[in-house]
Every structure is written in structure tokens, then in C-alpha cells.
């Protein structure tokens, strides 16, 4: 499998996570933690897909800030995603365990926005 095929697989999974997050908005009550988790997962997969596309070694981590630093090595424009990565990084693990995060609907909306920003940024880079 070549780098483009590997990246496409990562991007497809990232798209599925983002679509899942948006679909879950229909639930009552809205599952804030799970939506935030899927937003983090989407961003993680898009970042890993970009790394794979550039032939890099995709490391096993949920740390978006670390993954973004790897992307910055390939393209310094990724510095623009730093705040969005920081916004999402805690949702990769913390919301999946019985530790209470004080999440509000605004946090969830920001998580969706950050995931969409990362997705759009990466797809824009890839499609140029």
C-alpha cells in the first residue's frame, strides 16, 4: 500500500468520527463527552493521515500536540493548528474514563469547530 492509500484510510476514519460527533447532536440529553471524544479522534486521524502521506512514521499516541509537532516538521503552516490541538487533546483519553470533566455545550461546540478546522486545513494542504 502506498502513502496516499494509507493516508486515505486515516482520513476516512477521521471523517467517520467527525460525522459521528455531529450525528450524536440529535440525542437527548446531548452526550457532550462522547462528542468531544469523537472530535479528538477525528483530529488525531487527520494528523496521522498527513504524517503517513509524507512518508513519516505514524506514532501510537493520542497527543494531538505531539502529532502536530511532527506535521510542523513537514510544513510549518501547521503551527496555525496549535490552539485547536490543545483544545481537543484532553478529550482523547480523559472523557473515556470515570473522571468528571466539567463540560458544557459551549465546550462541545468548540470541539466540533476545532475538529472541523483541523480537517479543512489538512484536506486543503493535501488537495493542493
N, CA, C and O atoms as a printed pandas DataFrame, in Angstrom:
     atom_number atom_name residue_name chain_id  residue_number  x_coord  y_coord  z_coord
0              1         N          UNK        A               1    0.845   -1.177    0.000
1              2        CA          UNK        A               1    0.000    0.000    0.000
2              3         C          UNK        A               1    0.894    1.245    0.000
3              4         O          UNK        A               1    1.848    1.332    0.772
4              5         N          UNK        A               2    0.578    2.195   -0.862
5              6        CA          UNK        A               2    1.397    3.400   -0.930
6              7         C          UNK        A               2    0.919    4.449    0.088
7              8         O          UNK        A               2   -0.119    4.284    0.729
8              9         N          UNK        A               3    1.692    5.516    0.218
9             10        CA          UNK        A               3    1.394    6.547    1.222
10            11         C          UNK        A               3    0.022    7.193    1.019
11            12         O          UNK        A               3   -0.667    7.504    1.991
12            13         N          UNK        A               4   -0.370    7.392   -0.226
13            14        CA          UNK        A               4   -1.675    8.004   -0.495
14            15         C          UNK        A               4   -2.816    7.112   -0.028
15            16         O          UNK        A               4   -3.799    7.597    0.532
16            17         N          UNK        A               5   -2.685    5.807   -0.257
17            18        CA          UNK        A               5   -3.726    4.875    0.181
18            19         C          UNK        A               5   -3.813    4.816    1.710
19            20         O          UNK        A               5   -4.906    4.765    2.276
20            21         N          UNK        A               6   -2.664    4.822    2.361
21            22        CA          UNK        A               6   -2.637    4.799    3.829
22            23         C          UNK        A               6   -3.269    6.073    4.381
23            24         O          UNK        A               6   -4.077    6.023    5.308
24            25         N          UNK        A               7   -2.896    7.211    3.807
25            26        CA          UNK        A               7   -3.464    8.487    4.255
26            27         C          UNK        A               7   -4.972    8.509    4.051
27            28         O          UNK        A               7   -5.709    8.973    4.920
28            29         N          UNK        A               8   -5.434    8.013    2.912
29            30        CA          UNK        A               8   -6.876    7.992    2.645
30            31         C          UNK        A               8   -7.614    7.170    3.697
31            32         O          UNK        A               8   -8.701    7.552    4.132
32            33         N          UNK        A               9   -7.036    6.053    4.106
33            34        CA          UNK        A               9   -7.672    5.259    5.158
34            35         C          UNK        A               9   -7.789    6.052    6.457
35            36         O          UNK        A               9   -8.833    6.044    7.109
36            37         N          UNK        A              10   -6.700    6.739    6.828
37            38        CA          UNK        A              10   -6.743    7.581    8.039
38            39         C          UNK        A              10   -7.811    8.659    7.891
39            40         O          UNK        A              10   -8.601    8.886    8.808
40            41         N          UNK        A              11   -7.836    9.327    6.728
41            42        CA          UNK        A              11   -8.799   10.411    6.508
42            43         C          UNK        A              11  -10.236    9.883    6.548
43            44         O          UNK        A              11  -11.122   10.542    7.092
44            45         N          UNK        A              12  -10.470    8.700    5.977
45            46        CA          UNK        A              12  -11.816    8.119    6.003
46            47         C          UNK        A              12  -12.278    7.857    7.440
47            48         O          UNK        A              12  -13.427    8.132    7.785
48            49         N          UNK        A              13  -11.386    7.330    8.269
49            50        CA          UNK        A              13  -11.736    7.105    9.672
50            51         C          UNK        A              13  -11.969    8.439   10.386
51            52         O          UNK        A              13  -12.881    8.553   11.205
52            53         N          UNK        A              14  -11.154    9.438   10.078
53            54        CA          UNK        A              14  -11.335   10.759   10.674
54            55         C          UNK        A              14  -12.668   11.368   10.294
55            56         O          UNK        A              14  -13.336   11.989   11.120
56            57         N          UNK        A              15  -13.050   11.191    9.044
57            58        CA          UNK        A              15  -14.337   11.702    8.571
58            59         C          UNK        A              15  -15.486   10.995    9.295
59            60         O          UNK        A              15  -16.469   11.628    9.678
60            61         N          UNK        A              16  -15.354    9.695    9.476
61            62        CA          UNK        A              16  -16.373    8.930   10.182
62            63         C          UNK        A              16  -16.532    9.406   11.629
63            64         O          UNK        A              16  -17.652    9.518   12.129
64            65         N          UNK        A              17  -15.417    9.684   12.295
65            66        CA          UNK        A              17  -15.502   10.186   13.668
66            67         C          UNK        A              17  -16.193   11.544   13.722
67            68         O          UNK        A              17  -17.020   11.785   14.601
68            69         N          UNK        A              18  -15.865   12.421   12.800
69            70        CA          UNK        A              18  -16.486   13.749   12.802
70            71         C          UNK        A              18  -17.978   13.640   12.487
71            72         O          UNK        A              18  -18.792   14.328   13.103
72            73         N          UNK        A              19  -18.340   12.784   11.536
73            74        CA          UNK        A              19  -19.756   12.574   11.232
74            75         C          UNK        A              19  -20.498   11.991   12.425
75            76         O          UNK        A              19  -21.645   12.355   12.681
76            77         N          UNK        A              20  -19.855   11.094   13.151
77            78        CA          UNK        A              20  -20.467   10.513   14.348
78            79         C          UNK        A              20  -20.713   11.590   15.399
79            80         O          UNK        A              20  -21.783   11.640   16.007
80            81         N          UNK        A              21  -19.727   12.443   15.607
81            82        CA          UNK        A              21  -19.888   13.537   16.577
82            83         C          UNK        A              21  -21.104   14.397   16.222
83            84         O          UNK        A              21  -21.898   14.743   17.096
84            85         N          UNK        A              22  -21.243   14.731   14.967
85            86        CA          UNK        A              22  -22.368   15.570   14.540
86            87         C          UNK        A              22  -23.700   14.832   14.654
87            88         O          UNK        A              22  -24.715   15.425   15.020
88            89         N          UNK        A              23  -23.692   13.547   14.344
89            90        CA          UNK        A              23  -24.912   12.742   14.458
90            91         C          UNK        A              23  -25.398   12.680   15.903
91            92         O          UNK        A              23  -26.600   12.738   16.165
92            93         N          UNK        A              24  -24.466   12.564   16.826
93            94        CA          UNK        A              24  -24.823   12.454   18.245
94            95         C          UNK        A              24  -25.465   13.721   18.800
95            96         O          UNK        A              24  -26.034   13.694   19.891
96            97         N          UNK        A              25  -25.384   14.829   18.065
97            98        CA          UNK        A              25  -26.046   16.065   18.495
98            99         C          UNK        A              25  -27.559   15.893   18.592
99           100         O          UNK        A              25  -28.234   16.670   19.267
100          101         N          UNK        A              26  -28.091   14.871   17.916
101          102        CA          UNK        A              26  -29.536   14.628   17.913
102          103         C          UNK        A              26  -30.027   13.968   19.201
103          104         O          UNK        A              26  -31.227   13.965   19.476
104          105         N          UNK        A              27  -29.119   13.418   19.981
105          106        CA          UNK        A              27  -29.520   12.704   21.195
106          107         C          UNK        A              27  -29.959   13.688   22.289
107          108         O          UNK        A              27  -29.504   14.831   22.340
108          109         N          UNK        A              28  -30.848   13.215   23.153
109          110        CA          UNK        A              28  -31.294   13.988   24.307
110          111         C          UNK        A              28  -31.138   13.121   25.543
111          112         O          UNK        A              28  -31.742   12.049   25.586
112          113         N          UNK        A              29  -30.392   13.500   26.520
113          114        CA          UNK        A              29  -29.520   14.677   26.522
114          115         C          UNK        A              29  -28.326   14.466   25.582
115          116         O          UNK        A              29  -27.948   13.336   25.272
116          117         N          UNK        A              30  -27.759   15.558   25.151
117          118        CA          UNK        A              30  -26.617   15.505   24.242
118          119         C          UNK        A              30  -25.419   14.928   25.003
119          120         O          UNK        A              30  -25.056   15.437   26.063
120          121         N          UNK        A              31  -24.805   13.867   24.465
121          122        CA          UNK        A              31  -23.650   13.249   25.143
122          123         C          UNK        A              31  -22.367   14.054   24.895
123          124         O          UNK        A              31  -21.566   13.713   24.024
124          125         N          UNK        A              32  -22.190   15.107   25.662
125          126        CA          UNK        A              32  -21.088   16.043   25.454
126          127         C          UNK        A              32  -19.734   15.349   25.420
127          128         O          UNK        A              32  -18.923   15.608   24.531
128          129         N          UNK        A              33  -19.487   14.466   26.387
129          130        CA          UNK        A              33  -18.177   13.814   26.488
130          131         C          UNK        A              33  -17.872   12.962   25.265
131          132         O          UNK        A              33  -16.753   12.985   24.751
132          133         N          UNK        A              34  -18.868   12.208   24.798
133          134        CA          UNK        A              34  -18.648   11.312   23.659
134          135         C          UNK        A              34  -18.463   12.115   22.377
135          136         O          UNK        A              34  -17.665   11.731   21.522
136          137         N          UNK        A              35  -19.173   13.199   22.231
137          138        CA          UNK        A              35  -18.993   14.059   21.053
138          139         C          UNK        A              35  -17.587   14.645   21.063
139          140         O          UNK        A              35  -16.910   14.656   20.035
140          141         N          UNK        A              36  -17.150   15.129   22.211
141          142        CA          UNK        A              36  -15.793   15.684   22.310
142          143         C          UNK        A              36  -14.745   14.613   22.004
143          144         O          UNK        A              36  -13.740   14.889   21.349
144          145         N          UNK        A              37  -14.984   13.400   22.476
145          146        CA          UNK        A              37  -14.085   12.283   22.201
146          147         C          UNK        A              37  -13.970   12.039   20.691
147          148         O          UNK        A              37  -12.866   11.900   20.165
148          149         N          UNK        A              38  -15.095   11.987   20.009
149          150        CA          UNK        A              38  -15.060   11.742   18.558
150          151         C          UNK        A              38  -14.398   12.899   17.806
151          152         O          UNK        A              38  -13.774   12.684   16.767
152          153         N          UNK        A              39  -14.528   14.107   18.315
153          154        CA          UNK        A              39  -13.834   15.250   17.699
154          155         C          UNK        A              39  -12.328   15.088   17.832
155          156         O          UNK        A              39  -11.589   15.326   16.876
156          157         N          UNK        A              40  -11.867   14.683   19.016
157          158        CA          UNK        A              40  -10.437   14.449   19.220
158          159         C          UNK        A              40   -9.958   13.327   18.315
159          160         O          UNK        A              40   -8.895   13.426   17.702
160          161         N          UNK        A              41  -10.745   12.260   18.231
161          162        CA          UNK        A              41  -10.369   11.119   17.399
162          163         C          UNK        A              41  -10.273   11.511   15.928
163          164         O          UNK        A              41   -9.369   11.068   15.218
164          165         N          UNK        A              42  -11.198   12.335   15.479
165          166        CA          UNK        A              42  -11.162   12.804   14.093
166          167         C          UNK        A              42   -9.881   13.578   13.819
167          168         O          UNK        A              42   -9.195   13.325   12.828
168          169         N          UNK        A              43   -9.561   14.518   14.696
169          170        CA          UNK        A              43   -8.346   15.316   14.516
170          171         C          UNK        A              43   -7.108   14.434   14.535
171          172         O          UNK        A              43   -6.196   14.617   13.729
172          173         N          UNK        A              44   -7.077   13.484   15.450
173          174        CA          UNK        A              44   -5.931   12.575   15.546
174          175         C          UNK        A              44   -5.725   11.822   14.232
175          176         O          UNK        A              44   -4.598   11.695   13.754
176          177         N          UNK        A              45   -6.791   11.338   13.666
177          178        CA          UNK        A              45   -6.688   10.548   12.437
178          179         C          UNK        A              45   -6.303   11.416   11.244
179          180         O          UNK        A              45   -5.559   10.967   10.372
180          181         N          UNK        A              46   -6.787   12.632   11.191
181          182        CA          UNK        A              46   -6.367   13.523   10.103
182          183         C          UNK        A              46   -4.880   13.870   10.213
183          184         O          UNK        A              46   -4.173   13.895    9.206
184          185         N          UNK        A              47   -4.411   14.134   11.417
185          186        CA          UNK        A              47   -2.984   14.427   11.607
186          187         C          UNK        A              47   -2.126   13.211   11.248
187          188         O          UNK        A              47   -1.095   13.349   10.589
188          189         N          UNK        A              48   -2.550   12.032   11.677
189          190        CA          UNK        A              48   -1.799   10.820   11.350
190          191         C          UNK        A              48   -1.825   10.548    9.846
191          192         O          UNK        A              48   -0.840   10.080    9.274
192          193         N          UNK        A              49   -2.943   10.840    9.223
193          194        CA          UNK        A              49   -3.026   10.679    7.774
194          195         C          UNK        A              49   -2.053   11.587    7.044
195          196         O          UNK        A              49   -1.428   11.181    6.064
196          197         N          UNK        A              50   -1.927   12.810    7.522
197          198        CA          UNK        A              50   -0.972   13.732    6.902
198          199         C          UNK        A              50    0.464   13.238    7.071
199          200         O          UNK        A              50    1.270   13.308    6.143
200          201         N          UNK        A              51    0.765   12.744    8.251
201          202        CA          UNK        A              51    2.107   12.203    8.508
202          203         C          UNK        A              51    2.367   11.017    7.575
203          204         O          UNK        A              51    3.442   10.915    6.985
204          205         N          UNK        A              52    1.397   10.135    7.446
205          206        CA          UNK        A              52    1.540    8.965    6.566
206          207         C          UNK        A              52    1.732    9.392    5.117
207          208         O          UNK        A              52    2.541    8.810    4.395
208          209         N          UNK        A              53    0.995   10.396    4.700
209          210        CA          UNK        A              53    1.099   10.878    3.318
210          211         C          UNK        A              53    2.503   11.360    3.008
211          212         O          UNK        A              53    3.003   11.163    1.901
212          213         N          UNK        A              54    3.139   11.989    3.982
213          214        CA          UNK        A              54    4.506   12.483    3.797
214          215         C          UNK        A              54    5.557   11.413    4.062
215          216         O          UNK        A              54    6.753   11.703    4.080
216          217         N          UNK        A              55    5.112   10.182    4.265
217          218        CA          UNK        A              55    6.048    9.071    4.440
218          219         C          UNK        A              55    6.614    8.944    5.832
219          220         O          UNK        A              55    7.576    8.208    6.053
220          221         N          UNK        A              56    6.024    9.659    6.774
221          222        CA          UNK        A              56    6.516    9.611    8.147
222          223         C          UNK        A              56    6.028    8.387    8.890
223          224         O          UNK        A              56    5.098    7.703    8.462
224          225         N          UNK        A              57    6.665    8.128    9.998
225          226        CA          UNK        A              57    6.282    7.033   10.869
226          227         C          UNK        A              57    5.133    7.503   11.758
227          228         O          UNK        A              57    5.295    8.446   12.532
228          229         N          UNK        A              58    3.989    6.860   11.651
229          230        CA          UNK        A              58    2.823    7.236   12.440
230          231         C          UNK        A              58    2.983    6.642   13.837
231          232         O          UNK        A              58    2.926    5.427   14.024
232          233         N          UNK        A              59    3.182    7.518   14.802
233          234        CA          UNK        A              59    3.425    7.072   16.174
234          235         C          UNK        A              59    2.107    6.772   16.882
235          236         O          UNK        A              59    1.077    7.380   16.589
236          237         N          UNK        A              60    2.156    5.831   17.811
237          238        CA          UNK        A              60    0.980    5.452   18.579
238          239         C          UNK        A              60    0.843    6.403   19.759
239          240         O          UNK        A              60    1.454    6.205   20.809
240          241         N          UNK        A              61    0.044    7.423   19.569
241          242        CA          UNK        A              61   -0.221    8.395   20.621
242          243         C          UNK        A              61   -1.564    9.044   20.353
243          244         O          UNK        A              61   -2.029    9.103   19.215
244          245         N          UNK        A              62   -2.183    9.533   21.426
245          246        CA          UNK        A              62   -3.406   10.324   21.305
246          247         C          UNK        A              62   -3.108   11.810   21.482
247          248         O          UNK        A              62   -4.018   12.637   21.436
248          249         N          UNK        A              63   -1.846   12.147   21.682
249          250        CA          UNK        A              63   -1.427   13.520   21.962
250          251         C          UNK        A              63   -1.396   14.335   20.664
251          252         O          UNK        A              63   -0.461   14.235   19.869
252          253         N          UNK        A              64   -2.429   15.130   20.477
253          254        CA          UNK        A              64   -2.534   15.924   19.248
254          255         C          UNK        A              64   -1.425   16.957   19.131
255          256         O          UNK        A              64   -0.979   17.268   18.026
256          257         N          UNK        A              65   -0.979   17.487   20.255
257          258        CA          UNK        A              65    0.088   18.484   20.184
258          259         C          UNK        A              65    1.381   17.843   19.695
259          260         O          UNK        A              65    2.134   18.462   18.942
260          261         N          UNK        A              66    1.641   16.626   20.110
261          262        CA          UNK        A              66    2.818   15.898   19.638
262          263         C          UNK        A              66    2.689   15.572   18.151
263          264         O          UNK        A              66    3.637   15.764   17.390
264          265         N          UNK        A              67    1.535   15.085   17.741
265          266        CA          UNK        A              67    1.318   14.785   16.319
266          267         C          UNK        A              67    1.455   16.044   15.469
267          268         O          UNK        A              67    2.020   16.007   14.376
268          269         N          UNK        A              68    0.935   17.150   15.976
269          270        CA          UNK        A              68    1.046   18.404   15.222
270          271         C          UNK        A              68    2.498   18.849   15.097
271          272         O          UNK        A              68    2.887   19.392   14.063
272          273         N          UNK        A              69    3.299   18.632   16.125
273          274        CA          UNK        A              69    4.723   18.973   16.042
274          275         C          UNK        A              69    5.417   18.169   14.947
275          276         O          UNK        A              69    6.305   18.676   14.262
276          277         N          UNK        A              70    5.008   16.919   14.789
277          278        CA          UNK        A              70    5.559   16.104   13.702
278          279         C          UNK        A              70    5.146   16.707   12.360
279          280         O          UNK        A              70    5.964   16.803   11.445
280          281         N          UNK        A              71    3.897   17.108   12.241
281          282        CA          UNK        A              71    3.418   17.731   10.999
282          283         C          UNK        A              71    4.154   19.032   10.701
283          284         O          UNK        A              71    4.424   19.346    9.541
284          285         N          UNK        A              72    4.477   19.786   11.746
285          286        CA          UNK        A              72    5.203   21.049   11.567
286          287         C          UNK        A              72    6.564   20.794   10.922
287          288         O          UNK        A              72    7.067   21.638   10.180
288          289         N          UNK        A              73    7.157   19.640   11.200
289          290        CA          UNK        A              73    8.444   19.312   10.577
290          291         C          UNK        A              73    8.307   19.212    9.061
291          292         O          UNK        A              73    9.250   19.508    8.328
292          293         N          UNK        A              74    7.136   18.796    8.594
293          294        CA          UNK        A              74    6.888   18.694    7.159
294          295         C          UNK        A              74    6.421   20.017    6.564
295          296         O          UNK        A              74    6.712   20.329    5.409
296          297         N          UNK        A              75    5.682   20.804    7.381
297          298        CA          UNK        A              75    5.123   22.049    6.876
298          299         C          UNK        A              75    4.867   22.975    8.064
299          300         O          UNK        A              75    4.024   22.692    8.916
300          301         N          UNK        A              76    5.597   24.073    8.108
301          302        CA          UNK        A              76    5.495   24.997    9.244
302          303         C          UNK        A              76    4.117   25.638    9.370
303          304         O          UNK        A              76    3.797   26.185   10.426
304          305         N          UNK        A              77    3.295   25.586    8.329
305          306        CA          UNK        A              77    1.943   26.139    8.411
306          307         C          UNK        A              77    1.104   25.455    9.495
307          308         O          UNK        A              77    0.120   26.024    9.969
308          309         N          UNK        A              78    1.489   24.243    9.885
309          310        CA          UNK        A              78    0.746   23.515   10.908
310          311         C          UNK        A              78    0.792   24.205   12.260
311          312         O          UNK        A              78    0.025   23.859   13.159
312          313         N          UNK        A              79    1.679   25.175   12.416
313          314        CA          UNK        A              79    1.698   25.962   13.663
314          315         C          UNK        A              79    0.343   26.620   13.903
315          316         O          UNK        A              79   -0.030   26.876   15.048
316          317         N          UNK        A              80   -0.392   26.894   12.829
317          318        CA          UNK        A              80   -1.711   27.522   12.926
318          319         C          UNK        A              80   -2.722   26.632   13.647
319          320         O          UNK        A              80   -3.738   27.123   14.140
320          321         N          UNK        A              81   -2.452   25.333   13.710
321          322        CA          UNK        A              81   -3.385   24.389   14.338
322          323         C          UNK        A              81   -3.113   24.154   15.818
323          324         O          UNK        A              81   -3.834   23.401   16.473
324          325         N          UNK        A              82   -2.088   24.789   16.338
325          326        CA          UNK        A              82   -1.678   24.521   17.719
326          327         C          UNK        A              82   -2.819   24.705   18.721
327          328         O          UNK        A              82   -3.043   23.837   19.565
328          329         N          UNK        A              83   -3.537   25.816   18.638
329          330        CA          UNK        A              83   -4.619   26.076   19.593
330          331         C          UNK        A              83   -5.743   25.050   19.470
331          332         O          UNK        A              83   -6.311   24.625   20.476
332          333         N          UNK        A              84   -6.064   24.652   18.238
333          334        CA          UNK        A              84   -7.115   23.657   18.046
334          335         C          UNK        A              84   -6.690   22.294   18.597
335          336         O          UNK        A              84   -7.510   21.568   19.159
336          337         N          UNK        A              85   -5.433   21.952   18.439
337          338        CA          UNK        A              85   -4.927   20.694   19.002
338          339         C          UNK        A              85   -4.981   20.722   20.520
339          340         O          UNK        A              85   -5.374   19.741   21.151
340          341         N          UNK        A              86   -4.587   21.839   21.101
341          342        CA          UNK        A              86   -4.646   21.984   22.560
342          343         C          UNK        A              86   -6.088   21.883   23.036
343          344         O          UNK        A              86   -6.360   21.274   24.070
344          345         N          UNK        A              87   -7.005   22.470   22.294
345          346        CA          UNK        A              87   -8.427   22.435   22.634
346          347         C          UNK        A              87   -8.945   20.999   22.756
347          348         O          UNK        A              87   -9.771   20.707   23.621
348          349         N          UNK        A              88   -8.468   20.117   21.901
349          350        CA          UNK        A              88   -9.009   18.765   21.808
350          351         C          UNK        A              88   -8.224   17.696   22.561
351          352         O          UNK        A              88   -8.763   16.626   22.842
352          353         N          UNK        A              89   -6.975   17.960   22.891
353          354        CA          UNK        A              89   -6.078   16.901   23.363
354          355         C          UNK        A              89   -6.609   16.140   24.585
355          356         O          UNK        A              89   -6.427   14.925   24.667
356          357         N          UNK        A              90   -7.242   16.803   25.510
357          358        CA          UNK        A              90   -7.714   16.129   26.721
358          359         C          UNK        A              90   -8.897   15.196   26.477
359          360         O          UNK        A              90   -9.164   14.314   27.293
360          361         N          UNK        A              91   -9.597   15.374   25.386
361          362        CA          UNK        A              91  -10.780   14.572   25.119
362          363         C          UNK        A              91  -10.453   13.176   24.597
363          364         O          UNK        A              91  -11.347   12.336   24.497
364          365         N          UNK        A              92   -9.204   12.914   24.267
365          366        CA          UNK        A              92   -8.829   11.616   23.712
366          367         C          UNK        A              92   -8.830   10.504   24.730
367          368         O          UNK        A              92   -9.099    9.352   24.390
368          369         N          UNK        A              93   -8.537   10.822   25.949
369          370        CA          UNK        A              93   -8.451    9.779   26.970
370          371         C          UNK        A              93   -9.345   10.121   28.157
371          372         O          UNK        A              93  -10.105    9.272   28.623
372          373         N          UNK        A              94   -9.265   11.332   28.641
373          374        CA          UNK        A              94   -9.956   11.685   29.887
374          375         C          UNK        A              94  -11.452   11.438   29.856
375          376         O          UNK        A              94  -12.012   10.994   30.858
376          377         N          UNK        A              95  -12.120   11.708   28.743
377          378        CA          UNK        A              95  -13.577   11.532   28.724
378          379         C          UNK        A              95  -13.981   10.067   28.636
379          380         O          UNK        A              95  -15.163    9.752   28.779
380          381         N          UNK        A              96  -13.042    9.174   28.407
381          382        CA          UNK        A              96  -13.340    7.757   28.287
382          383         C          UNK        A              96  -13.191    7.021   29.617
383          384         O          UNK        A              96  -13.369    5.804   29.675
384          385         N          UNK        A              97  -12.874    7.734   30.662
385          386        CA          UNK        A              97  -12.706    7.146   31.983
386          387         C          UNK        A              97  -13.605    7.862   32.965
387          388         O          UNK        A              97  -14.032    8.985   32.697
388          389         N          UNK        A              98  -13.906    7.243   34.099
389          390        CA          UNK        A              98  -14.876    7.835   35.031
390          391         C          UNK        A              98  -14.316    8.989   35.866
391          392         O          UNK        A              98  -14.522    9.045   37.078
392          393         N          UNK        A              99  -13.623    9.887   35.221
393          394        CA          UNK        A              99  -13.183   11.114   35.880
394          395         C          UNK        A              99  -14.054   12.221   35.333
395          396         O          UNK        A              99  -14.217   12.353   34.120
396          397         N          UNK        A             100  -14.602   13.001   36.208
397          398        CA          UNK        A             100  -15.553   14.018   35.770
398          399         C          UNK        A             100  -14.845   15.221   35.153
399          400         O          UNK        A             100  -14.022   15.875   35.793
400          401         N          UNK        A             101  -15.179   15.492   33.915
401          402        CA          UNK        A             101  -14.763   16.738   33.270
402          403         C          UNK        A             101  -15.987   17.642   33.264
403          404         O          UNK        A             101  -17.077   17.213   32.886
404          405         N          UNK        A             102  -15.817   18.851   33.666
405          406        CA          UNK        A             102  -16.920   19.800   33.647
406          407         C          UNK        A             102  -17.094   20.351   32.240
407          408         O          UNK        A             102  -16.545   21.398   31.897
408          409         N          UNK        A             103  -17.861   19.639   31.437
409          410        CA          UNK        A             103  -18.096   20.066   30.064
410          411         C          UNK        A             103  -19.459   20.722   29.953
411          412         O          UNK        A             103  -20.435   20.298   30.570
412          413         N          UNK        A             104  -19.491   21.760   29.155
413          414        CA          UNK        A             104  -20.745   22.439   28.856
414          415         C          UNK        A             104  -20.952   22.382   27.353
415          416         O          UNK        A             104  -20.040   22.034   26.603
416          417         N          UNK        A             105  -22.126   22.715   26.930
417          418        CA          UNK        A             105  -22.440   22.658   25.496
418          419         C          UNK        A             105  -21.479   23.521   24.681
419          420         O          UNK        A             105  -21.128   23.162   23.557
420          421         N          UNK        A             106  -21.059   24.636   25.230
421          422        CA          UNK        A             106  -20.110   25.503   24.537
422          423         C          UNK        A             106  -18.770   24.793   24.285
423          424         O          UNK        A             106  -18.151   24.986   23.239
424          425         N          UNK        A             107  -18.327   23.970   25.250
425          426        CA          UNK        A             107  -17.093   23.198   25.077
426          427         C          UNK        A             107  -17.233   22.223   23.921
427          428         O          UNK        A             107  -16.317   22.060   23.114
428          429         N          UNK        A             108  -18.387   21.578   23.851
429          430        CA          UNK        A             108  -18.645   20.625   22.779
430          431         C          UNK        A             108  -18.674   21.328   21.421
431          432         O          UNK        A             108  -18.122   20.819   20.445
432          433         N          UNK        A             109  -19.303   22.470   21.358
433          434        CA          UNK        A             109  -19.369   23.234   20.092
434          435         C          UNK        A             109  -17.956   23.646   19.651
435          436         O          UNK        A             109  -17.628   23.580   18.467
436          437         N          UNK        A             110  -17.143   24.062   20.593
437          438        CA          UNK        A             110  -15.761   24.436   20.288
438          439         C          UNK        A             110  -14.972   23.216   19.820
439          440         O          UNK        A             110  -14.125   23.333   18.934
440          441         N          UNK        A             111  -15.236   22.052   20.402
441          442        CA          UNK        A             111  -14.560   20.824   19.981
442          443         C          UNK        A             111  -14.905   20.490   18.531
443          444         O          UNK        A             111  -14.026   20.128   17.749
444          445         N          UNK        A             112  -16.169   20.609   18.179
445          446        CA          UNK        A             112  -16.574   20.360   16.791
446          447         C          UNK        A             112  -15.899   21.359   15.863
447          448         O          UNK        A             112  -15.405   20.990   14.798
448          449         N          UNK        A             113  -15.882   22.609   16.264
449          450        CA          UNK        A             113  -15.246   23.651   15.450
450          451         C          UNK        A             113  -13.753   23.368   15.258
451          452         O          UNK        A             113  -13.233   23.513   14.152
452          453         N          UNK        A             114  -13.072   22.972   16.315
453          454        CA          UNK        A             114  -11.638   22.677   16.215
454          455         C          UNK        A             114  -11.389   21.470   15.318
455          456         O          UNK        A             114  -10.462   21.478   14.509
456          457         N          UNK        A             115  -12.212   20.433   15.459
457          458        CA          UNK        A             115  -12.063   19.246   14.613
458          459         C          UNK        A             115  -12.293   19.600   13.144
459          460         O          UNK        A             115  -11.578   19.120   12.264
460          461         N          UNK        A             116  -13.286   20.436   12.888
461          462        CA          UNK        A             116  -13.556   20.849   11.509
462          463         C          UNK        A             116  -12.413   21.707   10.955
463          464         O          UNK        A             116  -12.058   21.592    9.782
464          465         N          UNK        A             117  -11.849   22.555   11.793
465          466        CA          UNK        A             117  -10.722   23.388   11.363
466          467         C          UNK        A             117   -9.537   22.518   10.978
467          468         O          UNK        A             117   -8.925   22.737    9.932
468          469         N          UNK        A             118   -9.207   21.545   11.798
469          470        CA          UNK        A             118   -8.079   20.647   11.515
470          471         C          UNK        A             118   -8.348   19.864   10.239
471          472         O          UNK        A             118   -7.471   19.750    9.383
472          473         N          UNK        A             119   -9.555   19.323   10.105
473          474        CA          UNK        A             119   -9.935   18.581    8.904
474          475         C          UNK        A             119   -9.779   19.448    7.652
475          476         O          UNK        A             119   -9.124   19.038    6.693
476          477         N          UNK        A             120  -10.369   20.625    7.658
477          478        CA          UNK        A             120  -10.323   21.510    6.487
478          479         C          UNK        A             120   -8.900   21.925    6.148
479          480         O          UNK        A             120   -8.512   21.942    4.980
480          481         N          UNK        A             121   -8.129   22.257    7.168
481          482        CA          UNK        A             121   -6.744   22.672    6.963
482          483         C          UNK        A             121   -5.953   21.566    6.268
483          484         O          UNK        A             121   -5.256   21.817    5.285
484          485         N          UNK        A             122   -6.066   20.340    6.785
485          486        CA          UNK        A             122   -5.294   19.227    6.233
486          487         C          UNK        A             122   -5.772   18.878    4.830
487          488         O          UNK        A             122   -4.952   18.683    3.932
488          489         N          UNK        A             123   -7.081   18.797    4.627
489          490        CA          UNK        A             123   -7.566   18.469    3.292
490          491         C          UNK        A             123   -7.190   19.542    2.281
491          492         O          UNK        A             123   -6.928   19.233    1.119
492          493         N          UNK        A             124   -7.161   20.780    2.708
493          494        CA          UNK        A             124   -6.725   21.864    1.838
494          495         C          UNK        A             124   -5.256   21.682    1.435
495          496         O          UNK        A             124   -4.896   21.893    0.277
496          497         N          UNK        A             125   -4.417   21.293    2.393
497          498        CA          UNK        A             125   -2.992   21.050    2.113
498          499         C          UNK        A             125   -2.829   19.876    1.145
499          500         O          UNK        A             125   -2.026   19.928    0.214
500          501         N          UNK        A             126   -3.600   18.827    1.381
501          502        CA          UNK        A             126   -3.487   17.606    0.596
502          503         C          UNK        A             126   -3.970   17.820   -0.839
503          504         O          UNK        A             126   -3.399   17.271   -1.781
504          505         N          UNK        A             127   -5.013   18.612   -0.996
505          506        CA          UNK        A             127   -5.616   18.799   -2.308
506          507         C          UNK        A             127   -4.942   19.854   -3.169
507          508         O          UNK        A             127   -5.361   20.091   -4.302
508          509         N          UNK        A             128   -3.898   20.492   -2.641
509          510        CA          UNK        A             128   -3.177   21.492   -3.439
510          511         C          UNK        A             128   -2.139   20.847   -4.310
511          512         O          UNK        A             128   -1.437   21.539   -5.049
